């Protein structure tokens, strides 16, 4: 709306991510690269933790370093924390680090993510009045209002969640699904990033050799390798996954084109079916 220019600073995968299964924390942010991207015209940084698609939860030290940079350069922070109830390691909120950082931070939350009803599109922003006033002004031009019964239902869900151990039970259940599903990658010898939050897992498929004669449709043939992998998985194996280069700027596509993002927020029966179908990849793994 204000005509800003987006500048991307990527997370970098572990150097041995194609051969070893490692925690998502092995994906790192180059702070010097981040600071080099800052100019006198920089107004805001958008940060996502727990991270989609990687599953990384930024450590307190990482967030502190980013926050200190923003304070130094007077940059607003949009901290996307929509998976803030689904983490498997220590989770830190950006706005809790210091009063100076809090004064620059808008925190994004999502009832849809928290309660697995993403179609509801009920979310919120938390921040100082000096920032929220502009959010409110923009909101009236974007969607004006949300659906009142869904807002009320989300509020009641928060009131009831603690009483029914919803958060802890969900974490336990999702970790179990993650372990259940990732067993197929262990079986196939395909390394992956062990998620620290969220319900996505990034598997490295550099060992999967696509047939040379395989015909891809035009809208896939000219895309990065992960798009070809995604098409191949759907058509030949019967499993849908997301090509993570869709999250990347064109010049950074090479970072993730051997990876695929899988979602484990499914019934166990579906996960078992997916595992069985993925065994069809064995003939293509070298």
Order of alpha helices (4+ residues) and beta strands (2+ residues): beta-beta-beta-alpha-beta-alpha-beta-alpha-beta-alpha-beta-alpha-alpha-alpha-beta-beta-alpha-alpha-beta-alpha
